[in-house]
Amino acid sequence: MSPVPMAAADARGHAARVSIRPLRRRDAPAALALLAARPRDDLFLLDLVHQLPAPSDTAVDLVGAWRGEALIGVAALRPTLVLQASLPPPVRDVLMGPLSDVAAGLVRCDARQAGELWSRLVVRGRRPLVDRRETSLVLVPAQLRDAPVPPRIVIRPAVSTDLEPLVEAARASLREEGRPDPFLGDPKGFRRWVAARVVRARVAEQDGAIVWVGYADVRLREGHLLQGVYTWPAWRRRGIAAAGVASLCRAAFAAPAEHVQLSVVEGNAAASALYARLGFEPYATLRTILFA
């Protein structure tokens, strides 16, 4: 993407020149400094900035809004469409330009911003495959209420030999959420994706059988983001998930991380109650839209 000059109003309402261009490694310090102002809101973007690739690598695709030499906004096009939180409306409008050109993907951000972006994507003919609201929950060290490990359950870091049950769990979780199963179209690619996450996972097992998994997909000093928490159906309501998530939280705070966050799909009362017992508190409302 070449720099694209656009007009955005400045603080006094005057037109000011804003350029949009991809972020590169050299832009990381400016992006990290900008996002550090609200790390709880922008934890996922902070992690993506830390991953900024060489220009030829497209695994992470970030764009920045610049006014002269000053970076004033950040957004992600890949792997997920995400806007920096609390952007001034003119800057948000400018950054939505390249995001609304994406043909297929996943929107996941503040419900208001997601709604504004989705209205632009609909005009371009995109259709939703999944559209749901989630509650973002946050936990700080002093609020953690530990959970006992049930008898005969062992909680440990995942290892490479756990790959097949973790692939099974990832597929089952997507099916329960009503999302398409990427394994069917690209089994090797899906296995590679899960394999890359093994180092960030913890599992619970009994007699050698894995019955629960959870991932700390973002692990920064500012915070850890937990995702992919899944308990095999036959092992639910036994306290295993609570013990597993508590283990992930203890590891985060020992790192040390300033907070832990995760999200719960709207209407999942059982999960909300579980996380409340551990000390998590509601923080924000998110909207996730998978579209094509």
Buried (B, 14 or more C-beta within 10 A) or exposed (E): EEEBEBEBBEEEEEEBEBBBBBBEEEBBEBBBEBBEEBBBBBBBBBBBBBEBEEEEEEEBBBBBBBBEEEBBBBBBBBBBBBBBBEBBEBBBBBBBBBBBEBEEBBBBBBBEBBEBBBEBBEEEEBEBBBEBBBBBBBBBBEBBEEBEBBEEBEBEEBEEEBBEBBBBBBBBBBEEEEBEEBBEEEEEEBBEBBBEBBEBBBBBBBEEEBBBBBBBBBBBEBBBBBBBBBBBEEBEEBBBBBBBBBBBBBBBBEEEBBBBBBBBBEEBEEBBEBBBBBBBEEBBBBBBBBBE
